[in-house]
Amino acid sequence: MRSAPADRVRELAGPGVPLGVPPDAGVPVLQVDDLSVAYQTRRGDVTAVDGVSFDLARGEFLGIVGESGCGKSTLLFAIAQLLAPPAQVTGGCVSFKGTDLTELTERQLAAIRWKELSVVMQSAMNALNPVKSVGSQFADAMRAHGVSSKREIAQRSAEVLAMVGIDGAHLKSYPHQLSGGMRQRSMIAMALLFTPDLVIMDEPTSALDVVAQRSLMVQIKELQAELGFAIIFVTHDMSLVSHFSDRLMVMYAGQVAEFGPTRRVFDAPLHPYSVGLLDAFPSIRGPQVPLTGIPGSPPDLAKLPGGCRFAPRCQKVMPACETTAPPLYQVDDIQVRCLLQAGRGPAGD
């Protein structure tokens, strides 16, 4: 019984964190079906996202975790249709509110972005225009979607800044005049200008200290509870989404390694990679325990090992792992890509 990881993440989240609105069990706001993304290189196509599928309900918070280079951000950019050459979608579809985004033109996508689907980038300093005030950037986004009234723009801009705990006076501020946390909050405010149905966040807390991280996560969850939008939150830090996400997807080498309800994954992880990630961060209370982590490093996606992609680093490797590529198995409400579960039925059955 692995209770220690759950105890550790509750320490980080603390009491009184709002759980948000329950996910809508109706039609999913997002359906990703067998999505694959490849980068064109001199050595040939390198698949960075390999056959990923999931649904996202309205009001749901999905966390996506894994080491750097496992395909998290590429998956996010593919969902939002923000990939740039040499990356391209090579298979599957992304259905947002019943429309396949992979078939839309840039003009059609522009009408959806910010208004119905927003993206909060990893570095707000890079995402925000350094030579424009925060207010002028909010105004640009609103004008692009047909809002021309200066009064309406000013009122809505102040409203969304207030939502993230920033005084409306900072609409006149430039990005370099704001702290890192305020810049990230400004980006989240900008993402909420039109109350979208889906907000995608690519490691928005990576440049913040742990206190600011928790504060921002609580604020994100409070906003979700108030407005009811769905969230995809991409991070390399499992502890960050532990108490805030409804479901958790663990990615490794472009594939889904484990996927299911967050509490189930944390309390009883089934994939050795998930176990390794959980063992890689310390507890701030109780007895000291050694951090084991995961030996080695993720594979070169251009030279993947035969069989299981995690086999060279796995503490529970078996001879079959060297030659047999495991499918996703269904274990109750968990999907797991590991031959230790080979007696289970395939996911989706």
N, C-alpha and C positions, 0 to 999 in steps of 0.2 A: 504493500500500500504506500504510494508516494504522496504523502501529505505535505512534505517539506516545501516543494515548489509553490503549492497553493498558498502556504503560510507566508512565504517570502513575498509573493506578489500582493497579498493583502496588506502587508506592511507598507508597500509602496503606494497602494491606492488609498488606504486608510478608510475610516468609517465615514458614512454619510455621503458617499458618492452616488449621485442619482443614476438609476438604472435605465432611464429613458423610456420611450414609448415601446410597447411590445411590438415586434415585427408583425406586419400584416401577412396573414396566411394566404391571401388571395393571389392574384396574378403578380409574378415577380416584376420588379422595376427593371431588372437586368438579368439577361440570360447569356452566359458565355458557353459556347458549345464547341469542344474539340479545337480550341484556338492554338495555333502554332505561329511562331515568328522566327524568321531567320535573318542573319546578317550575311550579306554577300562579301566574301573576302577572296584574296588571291588563292587561298587553299580550298576554295569552294564555299558553299553555303554552310553556315554554322547556326544550328537551331538553338536559340536562346530560351524559347518557350515552346514546350512540346506537349500538345494535346491536352490543354487545361480546360476543364468544364466546371461550371457552378452556376447556381441561381442566387439572386440577391433579392430579398423581400423588401417592401417599403418599410422604412424605419429601422432596418437592421444595420448592425455594425459588424463588418467583416474585417478581421485582422489578417494580414499576409506577412509572414515572417520567414527569415532564412539569412544565411550568410551573404556577404557582398558577392555579387556575380552569379547568384542563383536564378535570376530572371524576374525578380519582383518588379523592378521599375519598368523593365521591358513589357511585362504583362500589363502594368498600369497604363503605359503609353499606348499600347495596342488597343486597350479598352476605350480610351479617350480619343483614339485615332490621331495621335500626335507623333507617331513614328516618322522619322526622317531617314532618307537613304544613308547608309546601305541597308537599313532594317526594313523589312516588309512582312506583312501578314501572308503566310504561305498556306494556311488552311483554317477552316472553322469560321464561325461567325460570332458577332457581338450584337445581341438584340436588346435595344434600350426602349422600353415602353412599346414593344412590338415592332420596332423598326431596326433593321440590320444596319448598323453604323458603317460597316465595311463597304456598303454599296452606295453610300452618300457622297456627293461632291463636296468640295471644300466650302462652297457657298452654303450648302444645306447644313453642313456641320457647324459653320459659324453661327447659324441661326439657333442652334441647340446649345452650344457652349455658353457658359455663364448663366443663361436663362433657365435651362433645365438640367444641365450637367456641368459641374464646376470642378476645376483641378487646383489644388494647393501644392505648389512646387516645394522641393526640398530646401532651397535657399531663397528666402524672401528678398535678400539683397540683390540676387541675380534676377529674380522674377519681376521685381518692381523696377520701373524706369527711374534711374538715379537723377535725372534732370527734370522730373515732373513731380509736383506735390502729390500727396496721397489723394486729395480731393479731386485733382484734375484727372487722375487715373481712374477713379471711380466714375467720374463724369464721362470719360471716353467709353467705358464699358456700357454705361446706360444709354448713351447716344447711339451706340452701335446697334442697340436693340429697340430703337424707336422712341426713347424717352427724350423729349426736347425741352421740357419745362425746367428752367433754371431753379425755380422754387422746389419742384418735385425732386430734382437731382440732389439739391442741397439737403432737403429734409430726409430723404432716404439714406444718403451717405452718412449723415449724423446718426440716424437710427441704427444702422448696422455697426458703426464704430462703437456705439453705446452697448450693443449686444456683446461685444468682446471686451468691454471694460476700458475703452479708450475715450477720452473727452473729445467732443467734436471739434475743439480748437485745433487738434492735430491734423485736421483735413488740410491745413495750410503747410504742414510740415513736409520736408523731403525725407526720403528713406534714410539717408545718413544721419538725420537728426533724431531718429528713433532707436531705441534699444532693440536687441535681437528679438526679444519676446514681443515687443510692440509691432515690429515688422511682420512677424508671423501672424499675430492677431489681425493686423491690417489685411493680410492676404486672405485670411479666413473671412473677414468682414466683406471683402470684395467678392468672395465666392458666394456669399449669401445675399447679394444685392437683389436678386430676383427670386429668392426662396426656391432653389432648385430641388429636384427629386433625388439627385445623387451628387454627393461630394466625394471626390477622390483625393486622397492625401498621400503624397510621396515623402515620407520621413520628415514631416514638418517640424519635429522637435529636435532634430539631430544636432543643431548648433546651440541648443539651450542647456543650461545646467539642470540638475535633477529637480530642484525646487520649481523652476520655471516650467519644466516638462510636465510635472504633475498638475500644476496650476492650469496649464493650457489644455491638458487632457480632460480635466474636470469641466472646464469651460466648453470644450467641444461637446462633451456628453450632455451638458445642460442645454446647449443650443439644439442638439438633436432631439432632446425630450420636448423642447418647446415648439420646434418647427416640423419635426417628423421626417426629415430627409434620411436617406440611406447613406452609409459611409463605407468606403473601402480605405483602409488605413494600412499603408505599407511601411514596414520598419524592419531593422535587423535585431531589434531588442524585444525579446519575447515578453519581458516583464512590463513593457510599456502598454501593451494592449490586454494584459492578463485580466484585469478587472473591468475593462471597458467594452470589450468586444463580445458579441453574441456567439460568433463562430470564428474558428482560427484555421487558416491554411498554412501549412508548413511546406515550403518549397526547397527543392534541392536539385541542382544541375538542370534547371528548366522544367522540372516535373513536380507534380504534387506528391509529396512524401506522406503527408497525413492531413486529414481534413475532417473537422467535426466541431461539436459544441466546445467552446473554449474551456469550460470547467472540466469537461471530460478529458481533453487533451492534456491539461495541466496536472490533473490529479492522477491520471493513469495513462501516460503516453505509451503508444504501441510501437512506434517506429524507433529504432536505436538512434536515429539522427535527432528526433524530438527529445529523447532522453538526454543526449549530449548537449543540446542547446540549453535545456533546463539546468543541467549540472554546471553550466559555464558562468552562472552569476551567483554571487554570495548572498547569504542571509545577514541582516544587520542585528539579529537577535539570536539568542540561544547559543549552543555550543559551536565552536569553530569546526568546520568540516573542510577537507581539501577540495579544491576546485579541479575536477578532472578534465572537463572540456572535451574536445574532439581532436584526436591526433591527425596530422597531415593537413591537406588543404583541398578545396573542391577541385574536381577534375577539369582539364582543358576541354571545353565543349567541342573543339575541333578534333579531339582524340579521346573520345569517351571509352571507358573500359567496357569489355564484353560483360554481359550479364547485368547485375545490379550496379548502378552508378555509385552507390555508397559503399560497396563491398570493400574497396581498398582501405577504408577508414573505420569499418564497422567492427565493434568488439564481439559481435555475435555471428560473424560470417560463417557460412557453411559452404561445402564444396559446390553445391548447386548454385550458389550466389555468383560464382565466377563465370557461369555460362548462361544462366537463365535470367532474362529481364523480367522482373515481377510486374504483374498488372496491379491495378488498384483493387484491393479486396474490401468487402463490406463486413465490418464487425460491429453489429448493433447499429448505432448511429454514427460510426466513425468509418472513414475511408482511409486505408493504409496500404502503401506500396512496399510490402515486405514479404519474403517467402516464409517467414516465421508464421504467417497467417494463411499459408497455402491451402489449408483445409476449408477455408471460408469461401463463400460465393463471390463472384466478381461484383464490383461496385455497380450500382444501377439496376441490379436484378431485383 
